[in-house]
């Protein structure tokens, strides 16, 4: 967006401009949202790569490059009425007593948490941990990262822990806080009280004073520092507004649903598939199904399952030298359906590297035809993701006693027509795809709410339906083929 356009946006009567900093696992972006009566427009100001770096001690985030990208994006955005920041979950930066960063944040795909969960469970068994926090097992949960770092020099020196979006917010404003939706991914929040799980922290020796005070979406998070204003060319004061700083919380806020009978799939590097509920589901059955209960806007709970997502395809594309995706998807659409499938939630696919070989090996080990060409492997991935989406949507309805009539696919995968069509076929439900930039739109809507331009969740979703392009896919094909593929995978 040009500076002239941004000035027009910020200055137009009844229309305000908001900068949404949206940090994903593979790229970051600064988007500008214009909101007014019946108006919601989103424009990309700046996009930049997010490339983790492998150093001798392990896999690390290049958080300084990310912050530089944010500053470049705010400079490109031009005048805005507020800034909001969302990003991926669980990872954090440690600050010393002077507020300086103690090394680059550890990447959640680093191997330091291998086997750590079992040592945690010796003190707090898995069933007790789930009953207290409602969080699914994932080897990289913040709780396990802290357990892995227990004897480290950095943690001993740390006086503050900030989750990644809160770290960026701190550098922009000088003020520290812990936004609630992202805090709920740490496995240290009680989803019933929406406060810290003090008993869990005490038993595991986690010092909750490391965390800054909790704040909720819509709360003020400070003003851009004078140095930031000078570097970005913005005129102050420019407030930073706490949004759903977990990008999935922001994305779910931007699901353009009517009523409550819907499931959502937030697609990108991960697929997060589940329901929006009014209370957590903390049953043993829900724990066994590896569903999580993360906090959303307006007192909601995101009852969902993490699925490996388009990470599988991203890693294959990297291994193949980044071929043109549209052509590859057209070839994949011609490959016979459900010839071979893998478990898209298997943590065996978590680490980077050699993804085509690992997918082929999984098919070979389960006695299925081994996909060889890029098109065959791509079709295997998309069929497998659709099958995992089916399983998650069916399980979520059963576990929560909450039937749905439609599945909303938001995020980058909403642009993948083949994946959306396969998901509709697999689930046996209509799929509404879009918006693709759901996290940024949810970020913008929370900022607009703080300025009184948008009402509750339902009001924001009405605005999304009126202003955003959406595509609808009706289910087709033979449902029994998907059930048979599911059974085949269960026997593998």
TALINDA-V349529 format. One record per helix or strand of 3 or more residues. SS is the DSSP state (@ for helix, = for strand). FROM is the first residue (numbers start at 1). TO is the last residue. If there is no record, write none. Layout:
ss=SS from=FROM to=TO
ss=SS from=FROM to=TO
This chain:
ss=@ from=3 to=11
ss== from=16 to=23
ss== from=27 to=36
ss== from=39 to=49
ss== from=53 to=55
ss== from=58 to=60
ss=@ from=63 to=77
ss== from=82 to=87
ss== from=92 to=95
ss=@ from=111 to=113
ss=@ from=116 to=121
ss=@ from=126 to=133
ss=@ from=142 to=148
ss=@ from=153 to=157
ss== from=160 to=163
ss=@ from=164 to=173
ss=@ from=180 to=183
ss=@ from=198 to=204
ss=@ from=208 to=210
ss== from=220 to=223
ss=@ from=226 to=232
ss== from=239 to=241
ss=@ from=247 to=253
ss== from=262 to=267
ss== from=271 to=277
ss=@ from=284 to=288
ss== from=292 to=295
ss=@ from=297 to=299
ss== from=301 to=307
ss=@ from=311 to=319
ss=@ from=325 to=333
ss=@ from=347 to=349
ss=@ from=355 to=365
ss=@ from=374 to=400
ss== from=406 to=411
ss=@ from=412 to=415
ss=@ from=417 to=427
ss== from=430 to=433
ss=@ from=438 to=450
ss=@ from=457 to=467
ss== from=471 to=473
ss=@ from=479 to=491
